[in-house]
Amino acid sequence: MNRYIFISILIAGGLIVYGGYASRCSGAECDIKNTDNQINTKMNLEQIKKQVESNEVFLLDVREVNEWDLGHIAGAKLISLGNINAETTKDLPKDMPIYVYCRSGSRAGQAVTALKQLGFSNAINIGGIIHWQEEGGELVQ
């Protein structure tokens, strides 16, 4: 009987000690990995349209070609997420905001991260084409 109590106490103590260490965060695992996935919700449809039409911003679609062919925002240029590199982005402006969108905003966040690593500190995730359409935005082909 004493043997079972001793083993139970030993196991319980081990779990308590392990739990204390397991819940601690240290090093790189504590860093926020990617804040660029956050969508800039302050943007609105009319504001984006005006800025694109007046060449105040560069509009970048990072979806795949087949998605682009189904419809995209007027004035946008296409560079699929998987094709973002120094060569494909060499003609992107570094002196104006780059509004990046995809279908839902997820790939746009990844693209913004990649663009910032390439020196485009002005890249902004504006979300997805789904939201654009929900707000009444039109697509062109």
C-alpha positions as CSV (number, residue, x, y, z in Angstrom):
1,M,0.0,0.0,0.0
2,N,2.8,2.4,0.9
3,R,4.5,1.6,-2.3
4,Y,1.5,2.7,-4.4
5,I,1.2,5.9,-2.5
6,F,4.9,6.7,-3.0
7,I,4.6,6.0,-6.8
8,S,1.5,8.2,-7.0
9,I,3.2,11.0,-5.2
10,L,6.3,10.7,-7.4
11,I,4.2,10.7,-10.6
12,A,2.1,13.7,-9.4
13,G,5.3,15.6,-8.4
14,G,6.8,14.9,-11.8
15,L,3.7,16.2,-13.6
16,I,3.7,19.4,-11.6
17,V,7.3,20.0,-12.3
18,Y,6.9,19.2,-16.0
19,G,3.8,21.4,-16.2
20,G,5.7,24.4,-14.8
21,Y,8.5,24.1,-17.4
22,A,6.2,23.2,-20.3
23,S,4.1,26.3,-19.8
24,R,7.1,28.7,-20.0
25,C,8.0,30.4,-23.2
26,S,11.6,31.1,-24.0
27,G,13.7,32.2,-27.0
28,A,12.4,32.5,-30.6
29,E,9.3,30.4,-29.8
30,C,7.9,33.4,-27.9
31,D,8.3,35.9,-30.8
32,I,5.3,36.9,-32.8
33,K,6.0,35.2,-36.0
34,N,4.0,37.2,-38.6
35,T,2.0,40.3,-37.9
36,D,1.6,40.9,-41.6
37,N,-1.2,38.5,-41.8
38,Q,-3.3,41.1,-40.1
39,I,-5.6,42.8,-42.6
40,N,-5.7,46.6,-42.7
41,T,-9.4,47.0,-42.0
42,K,-9.3,50.8,-42.2
43,M,-9.2,50.6,-46.0
44,N,-12.5,50.9,-47.8
45,L,-13.6,50.2,-51.3
46,E,-14.1,53.7,-52.5
47,Q,-10.8,54.9,-51.0
48,I,-8.9,52.1,-52.7
49,K,-10.6,52.7,-56.0
50,K,-9.6,56.4,-55.9
51,Q,-6.1,55.7,-54.9
52,V,-5.6,53.2,-57.6
53,E,-7.1,55.4,-60.3
54,S,-4.9,58.4,-59.2
55,N,-1.8,56.2,-59.1
56,E,-1.3,56.9,-55.4
57,V,-0.9,53.2,-54.7
58,F,0.2,50.0,-56.4
59,L,-2.4,47.2,-56.3
60,L,-0.9,43.7,-56.3
61,D,-3.0,40.5,-56.7
62,V,-1.1,37.4,-55.3
63,R,-3.6,34.7,-56.4
64,E,-2.9,32.1,-59.0
65,V,-3.3,32.8,-62.7
66,N,-6.5,30.8,-63.0
67,E,-8.1,32.8,-60.1
68,W,-6.9,36.1,-61.8
69,D,-8.5,35.0,-65.1
70,L,-11.9,34.6,-63.3
71,G,-11.8,38.2,-62.3
72,H,-9.6,40.8,-60.5
73,I,-9.7,44.3,-59.2
74,A,-9.3,46.9,-62.0
75,G,-5.8,48.4,-62.0
76,A,-4.2,45.4,-60.2
77,K,-1.1,43.6,-61.4
78,L,-0.5,39.8,-60.8
79,I,2.4,38.2,-59.1
80,S,1.3,34.9,-57.6
81,L,2.5,34.3,-54.1
82,G,4.8,31.5,-55.1
83,N,6.5,33.7,-57.7
84,I,7.4,36.6,-55.4
85,N,11.2,37.0,-55.5
86,A,13.8,39.7,-56.3
87,E,13.4,39.2,-60.1
88,T,9.6,39.4,-60.3
89,T,9.4,42.4,-57.9
90,K,12.2,44.5,-59.4
91,D,9.7,46.8,-61.1
92,L,7.5,47.3,-58.0
93,P,7.5,50.8,-56.6
94,K,9.4,51.5,-53.4
95,D,8.1,55.0,-53.1
96,M,4.4,54.4,-52.7
97,P,2.2,52.0,-50.8
98,I,1.7,48.5,-52.3
99,Y,-1.8,47.2,-51.5
100,V,-1.7,43.4,-51.6
101,Y,-4.8,41.2,-51.8
102,C,-5.7,37.6,-52.5
103,R,-8.9,35.6,-52.1
104,S,-9.4,35.9,-48.4
105,G,-6.3,37.8,-47.0
106,S,-4.2,34.9,-45.9
107,R,-1.9,34.7,-48.9
108,A,-1.7,38.5,-49.0
109,G,-0.3,38.4,-45.5
110,Q,2.4,35.9,-46.5
111,A,3.1,38.0,-49.6
112,V,3.5,41.2,-47.5
113,T,6.0,39.3,-45.3
114,A,8.0,38.2,-48.4
115,L,7.8,41.7,-49.9
116,K,9.1,43.3,-46.7
117,Q,12.0,40.9,-46.7
118,L,12.8,42.1,-50.2
119,G,12.8,45.7,-49.0
120,F,9.3,46.8,-49.7
121,S,8.4,48.3,-46.3
122,N,5.4,49.9,-47.9
123,A,3.5,46.7,-48.5
124,I,0.0,46.5,-46.9
125,N,-2.4,43.5,-46.7
126,I,-5.8,44.9,-47.7
127,G,-7.5,41.5,-47.4
128,G,-9.3,39.4,-50.0
129,I,-11.3,39.7,-53.1
130,I,-14.2,38.1,-51.3
131,H,-14.6,41.1,-49.0
132,W,-14.2,43.4,-52.1
133,Q,-17.2,41.7,-53.7
134,E,-19.2,41.6,-50.5
135,E,-18.8,45.4,-50.3
136,G,-20.1,45.8,-53.9
137,G,-16.7,46.0,-55.7
138,E,-16.6,45.0,-59.3
139,L,-14.1,42.7,-60.9
140,V,-12.7,42.9,-64.4
141,Q,-11.4,40.1,-66.6
